[in-house]
Amino acid sequence: MMVTEQQIRKLLMEHTKSGHIGMAAMKAGMNRKTAAKYVNDGQPTMNEEVTRGWRTREDPFQGCWDEAEKLLKATPELEGRALFDWLSEKHPDVFQTGQLRTFQRRVKQWRAQRGPDKEVYFVQDHQPGVRMSTDFTCMNKLAITIRREPFDHLVCHSVLSYSNWEWVAICQSESFLALRKGVQAALLRLGHIPVEHWTDHTTAATHELGAEESARRGFNKSYLEMMAHFGVNPHTIGPNKPNENGDVESENGIFKRRVEQHLLLRGSRDFESHEAYRGFLEEVAHKANRLKQKRLEEELAVMRPLEVALMPEFVEEETWVSRGSTIQSAKKVYSVPSRLIGEAVRVRRYDETVEVYYGGQLQVVMPRLPESKTHFINYRHIIEWLVRKPGAFAQYRFREDLFPSVTFRRAYDQLCKNCSPRMAAQEYLRILRQAARTMESEVERVLTELEQRGLVPRWHLVQEFWPTASESVPELQPLTVTLKEYDALLQAGEVTP
């Protein structure tokens, strides 16, 4: 039975009073021989434990462990679960499902006693005002919605290594424009400039140098120009070495957990607008930075103030509008109003939007396409001409973009089943033109009603089910003329001679 520290203290106290080991042992609740050992030792060891070096039951893996050890030596990265499953198939009479945890503990002990050396991480002593690290982190697991619509996005996360001060900017991809937006947002908030800026090997800042230097990456020209503009030294971590960017990597997880907690307190993950959500994230970061104020002041004291102007958060280029009423920007195709066909337009490409200017005037704003998409065709730009040329619809390269929702797609499929291909195209294009001229949601409501009634969505039926505006004639009050008002006017105009 294990002797507690309280028993030993009681034993020594009672022995001091009486001088009898037997009486003191009885009062302390321990065996006399055990009590004598503690009394006779000059400085008794409290809670003395003996490490057991023998087994209390038969080793279930004794016959197969040599085989398992050979595999672990040959492939140290082999996991205990995979090795257990492999041995279970080979020796079904030896291994049972309930032995998995015991086997995994055995593998863990072997790795600690005889396994290969593990990588050592060296804690860095960061200097104030020297290093700022930036990284992108995905926020989709937080299930944020904007007006009940899912909002998939990243944040560009910048962290000062000494104080762990942080700032974030919402972005849609790991592009250079997103990186510029995030870095400038952090510098503007700080009002100061660090000595170094560190990133991982993101394509926003680096590019491949070639097959002969596959282990290295060089900086992009645009990224070097941005660093030179602010007078910051660019650095990257080693390939596949996220631990070298450990400050921002760990802060990514901490920031997302902090946002999760604030969302739970808020009681909703839906936001009225993009700006409202951005303000929410910035407030979370601001609250976290309040606890880092002391070390931040040390950094600001040695950092250079931000005295240069910020760079534009867009890339501007000039292009021509094709005969298909489209432009090409960053290898992506966008539609524009057909009145611009054949004209040279200026395109500003932001991280989230694409703006088209003609003659210095903004013509259209479109969402910037992610890497997974190659084209964005707004049916409102071309529908009038498609109605005149319905034969072009069937083989149109971007035809799938002309179905605003699944409801429109089902309507077209229903027309194809009940009409000729040309007639189906004509009927559908008239419906689509109605959506362009009025409201897409109203057309979708009519199509849904026709589908529920089992009716083919022909154009004349859409017109029949289209809601008619009720005109109401306002009720006018009869005009009553009071002559007393005229008398008052005449009297006011009288002049006394």
Secondary structure, DSSP 8 states (H G I E B T S, - for coil): ----HHHHHHHHHHHHHH--HHHHHHHHTS-HHHHHHHHHSSS--TT------S-SS--TTTTTHHHHHHHHHH-TT--HHHHHHHHHHH-TTT--GGGHHHHHHHHHHHHHHHS------------TTTEEEEEEEE-GGG--EETTEE---EEEEEEETTT--EEEEEESSS-HHHHHHHHHHHHHHH-EE-SEEEE-S-TTTEEE--GGGTT-EEE-HHHHHHHHHHT-EEEE--TT-GGGGHHHHHHHHHHHHHHHHHHHHHT--EESSHHHHHHHHHHHHHHHHHTTHHHHHHHHHHSEE--S----SSEEEEEE--TTSEEEETTEEEE--GGGTT-EEEEEE-SSEEEEEETTEEEEEEE---TT--EE--HHHHHHHHHH-GGGSTT-TTGGGG--SHHHHHHHHHHHHHS-HHHHHHHHHHHHHHHHHS-HHHHHHHHHHHHHTT----HHHHHHHS----------------HHHHHHHHHHH----
